[in-house]
Amino acid sequence: MKQRIYIDTSVIGGYFDEEFKEATLALFERLENNEIILVVSDLLDLELINAPERVRNLLQKYPSDKFERIELSKESTKLADEYINEKVVGKSSRKK
C-alpha cells in the first residue's frame, strides 16, 4: 500500500521556496514515481484561491489518480473550532 501524505498550501509553496525546495522536490519526485499518494482537501482548494498563479497551478501538472481527495466534514469543522477555542491555533488558522 502506498504511503498517503496530507499536504496543505505550505507544501505547495515550498516547491518554489529556496529554503524548502530540496525536500519538496523530493516529495514530488516520490509522487511522480508512484511511491506516494498526496491527500488534498476542500480547504486546500480554498487556500489556493489567493495563492500566486504558479502555486495554484502546480497540482494541475499531475493526473487526478495521484491524489486522494477528502472533504471537510461536520466533525472536522467542530474540531477546528475546538482548537481555536482552546487556543491551540489562532483564529487566522480557520478558513470559512
Helices and strands as residue ranges (DSSP letters): E 3-6, H 9-14, H 21-32, E 36-41, H 42-48, H 53-58, G 59-61, G 64-66, E 67-70, H 74-85, G 91-93
